[in-house]
Amino acid sequence: MKRIVFSCLLASFCLLSFAQQPQRGRIRDFGIEPGVFKTGTYNAITDVPGVKVGQVTIIEGDDIRTGVTAIVPHDGNIFRKKCPAAIYAGNGFGKLAGVTQVRELGNIETPIVLTNTLSVAQGIEGVLSYTLNVKGNENVRSVNAIVGETNDGQLNDIRGRHVKADDVVKAILSAKGGPVEEGCVGAGTGTICFGWKGGIGTSSRVLPADLGGYTVGVLIQSNYGGILEIDGAPVGRRLGQYSFKSSVENPDYMLSPDGSCMMVVITDAPLDARNLERMAKRAMMGMAKTGGIASNGSGDYVIAVSVYPDNLIDESTDKYYPTLLHNDDMSPLFEATIEATAEALWNSMFMATDMKGRGGLVIPALPIESVLQVMRK
């Protein structure tokens, strides 16, 4: 069958059937407003000035359900204007490329790419091709590509390695600001979360002026397990779908807690790698609010980046004079990170649709009406 690369808006047609599905929407569309801080205009990572997102969704035949999501932190040459950054591993069962250099130097020099586990190599190749071809990089001979992954091998023919380097370049070059497509798109096309369909999700928070007025944006790729909670409600237990149920009440029920979750946190607050790592740790607390447990077989990583313009690292200068917030000013950013991460994860499930994939496996979308009934109680 001819290979088809769907746009994000068409990805929802790869469903259990072409019959119309129940109405989907973001969590706030159903009156659920988690947290205390306000969202940005788009309630997305793109609310952080200059941040762009591009996605390529690959759907082919009965077995291929995968894709690429690229996060571009600013409009300039990222290699020449590096961003302060940190990476935190909540649980390290994963294949995140580029970790050691970020930990050593405290910055990133490329877009951040998310894809599936066996396509990390193609992700690196695509990031290299893009970076080496940016004007001003003609003499570059070392590039630290940041490529994260989760395993979509239940719904997707992951061994076929259908993501190509050209798909990665296309995702980067198509990146734009504004609203971000969520659910079964890009790197979230074939993911599963708490036994329901996962995907790409995003959210943002804007601090009040007296707390600095900074924006925190989060984009996630959800593919993990545990015991789903939504804004404090025990949804997984009430709907009878949660990990460890086989030992607690039903020996015939199996739902692994394993999986992975990639979390990208970007802020315009003036931070260095040390305080960005502290923010990254709080993203894991946002994941915990959803019922994720960072299980033994889960790769749960947070990439935290600051795009404060005056702190971008220009290595052609003799000295680097960053502006940095005091430690005492970090707590509002911690809260914003927790809130935006949790909401991004919930959005990924609320926006996902039923998906039929490899071997005829069907993963249903989160039953929103049943969720709302639980929350009303």
RAMOZI-V429556 format. One record per run of one state. SS is the DSSP state (a for helix, b for strand, c for the rest). FROM is the first residue (numbers start at 0). LEN is the number of residues. If there is no record, write none. Layout:
# RAMOZI-V429556
ss={SS;SS}
from={FROM;FROM}
len={LEN;LEN}
This chain:
# RAMOZI-V429556
ss={c;b;c;a;c;a;c;b;c;a;c;b;c;b;c;b;c;b;c;a;c;b;c;b;a;c;b;c;a;c;a;c;b;c;b;c;a;c;b;c;b;c;b;c;a;c;b;c;b;c;b;c;b;c;a;c;a;c;b;c;a;c;b;c;b;c;a;c;b;c;a;c;a;c;b;c;a;c;b;c;a;c}
from={0;4;6;7;13;26;30;37;38;44;47;51;60;63;72;81;92;96;97;98;105;106;108;111;116;132;145;150;157;160;164;173;175;176;182;183;185;188;191;193;195;197;199;206;208;211;214;223;225;226;229;230;232;233;234;238;244;248;258;267;272;289;291;292;297;306;308;311;312;313;326;329;330;350;354;356;357;360;361;363;367;376}
len={4;2;1;6;13;4;7;1;6;3;4;9;3;9;9;11;4;1;1;7;1;2;3;5;16;13;5;7;3;4;9;2;1;6;1;2;3;3;2;2;2;2;7;2;3;3;9;2;1;3;1;2;1;1;4;6;4;10;9;5;17;2;1;5;9;2;3;1;1;13;3;1;20;4;2;1;3;1;2;4;9;1}
